[in-house]
C-alpha cells in the first residue's frame, strides 16, 4: 500500500512537487502496480546472482590522449542561465 | 510508383544510375508530408531539415533522407524527447548513428513523435499530442516510436530510426504493419541517444521491408569508443543473410506465449505464419520459457529504477526548462514538476521507490535476480533452436484513450517484447497478416545474441513468400 505520506516522501526524494490531486492518483496507481509486482516474491532467488548488465564487459579504458572538446560557446548556449563563461546556478552554501 | 513510396534500396539504385536526383526525392517527400501529416502527426518538427528541397545536401551524390526519433541527438536541431523539460534543446553534437548515416549519404529528415522519454506503448504521452495509426486513425500507432512507425507505414518517410527499451521499435512496427528491429544490446552505439534505461536501450531500424532493415543496420552498427557498452564484434554485411532460405532452421515456439491475454485473431495470424515457415522448410517445435509470467514485473522495476537515475540530470541548470524560484531545491522541484508529464513522473516515482532505502532488496535487487532467471530461460531455449517465434503484441492497435488512465494495462501490452531487452538479445517484427478489422499483425522473431543475420534470413524468406508487406493503408 502506497499511502499519501509515502507518495510525498518519494516525490521529495525524486525532487518532484505534486499537487494534491496528483498525489492521490499516484497513491492508487502505484499501489495497484506494486501489488502486481508481488508475484516476484514467490520465486526463490537465494542462490541467484543479480544481472545488472547482459554483456560481460568491465573496465573499458581508452588511451589518455589529448582530444578536442565540444566548443565552450556552443555548450554554454544551451544552458538556460549563464554569465560569461559560466553556467549560472543558485546559491548552494548559506552565507548567513 | 511515387518516389515517396519507395524503399531505400530501390531508391539507392535509381540514385546511383542517376535516374532520379536527391532533390527530387526530397521534394516528393516534402509534398507528401505537407499534404498528409496533418492527419497523422508522425512528425514533431521538420525544422532545418528540408525547408526547401534544394537545401538537401549531396548534389549529384546518392543521398537518402531518414526520419529520426526525437530522442536521438542531431546537432543544432531540436531534440526534445517530446518532453517539455527539453523545450528548445538543440544538442551540440550528433549521435554516433547520425554521424555514421551522414557519412554514408543518409540525412535526417524530420523528428518523429514518441511517448515522452520513450515512456509508453501508444505515443499518447508526447507533449506535442498524439500520432494516429495510418490503418485506422481512431487508433494508436503503438509506441514509444509511434511517429517513426506511422511515418514509414504512411509513406511519409523512406525509412526511420527508432529506439527500443522494452518493445518501442517492434510493437509500433507490428501495429503499423512495417518491419522493426531491436539489435543485440551493444550492437549499435547509444552515444547521443537520450537515456531511458541504460542496460536495455538500443537504437534500431523501422523500414518498409526486411532488406532495408538489413541495409540500415549495416550502416549504424559497430563498435564505438564513445559508448563503453558497445561491443567489439565483427560486423557482417547483413544483406548477405538475405540470400539464404529457412530450410533446416529450427524455430522454437514458446507455449507460454499462447495463453490468456492473447487476442485469438492475433494468435491465429501468428500460427499461420508458423505454418508458412514450416512449408518453406523450417523445423517448428514447441519450447518453454518458464519465467515468462514475471517479465512485466521485472522490467517495470529495472527500467523505472534506471530511468529515475537517468532523469535526475534534468534539473534546469545545464539545458532545457528552468522554473526559477528563490532557492535551489524548489527551483529543481518546480522545474521537474512543470517539465515532466504524468507518465514520466509516475515512472520516476516508481523507480525512486524501488531504489529507496528499505525497499531496494525487496524490489530492485529481487528484479535483477529474476532477470538472471529470464536470461537463463533464453540460453536454455537457444541450445535447442536457432530462432524463437511468437506474437509481438497481444492485440492489434487499440483505441486512442483506451489504456491511458490504466498504467498497468498499458504495461501489460509489452509482455512479449520486454523479455528480449531483459536478455539483451536481438528481435524483429515482420508483417504476418491482418485482423478482421484490417489492423496489421506482426510476427516476432528472436535470436541468440549477435545473430541478427538469422532474423534477417527468416524474416526475408517469410516476407518474400507472403503478400503482407505489399499492402498499404488507404489514405
Interface residues (C-beta under 8 A of the other chain):
Chain A: X2 X6 X7 X10 X11 X13 X14 X15 X16 X17 X18 X22 X26 X29 X30 X32 X33 X34 X36 X37 X39 X40 X41 X43 X45 X48 X49 X50 X51 X52 X53 X54 X55 X57 X60 X62 X70 X71 X74 X75 X77 X78 X79 X80 X81 X87 X89 X90 X91 X92
Chain B: X89 X90 X91 X92 X93 X185 X186 X199 X225 X228 X229 X231 X291 X293 X294 X296 X297 X298 X300 X301 X308 X312 X315 X316 X317 X318 X319 X320 X321 X322 X324 X327 X328 X329 X330 X331 X332 X333 X334 X336 X337 X340 X342 X345 X346 X348 X349 X350 X352 X353 X356 X362 X363 X365 X366 X367 X368 X369 X370 X371 X372 X373 X375 X407 X408 X411 X422 X423 X424 X449
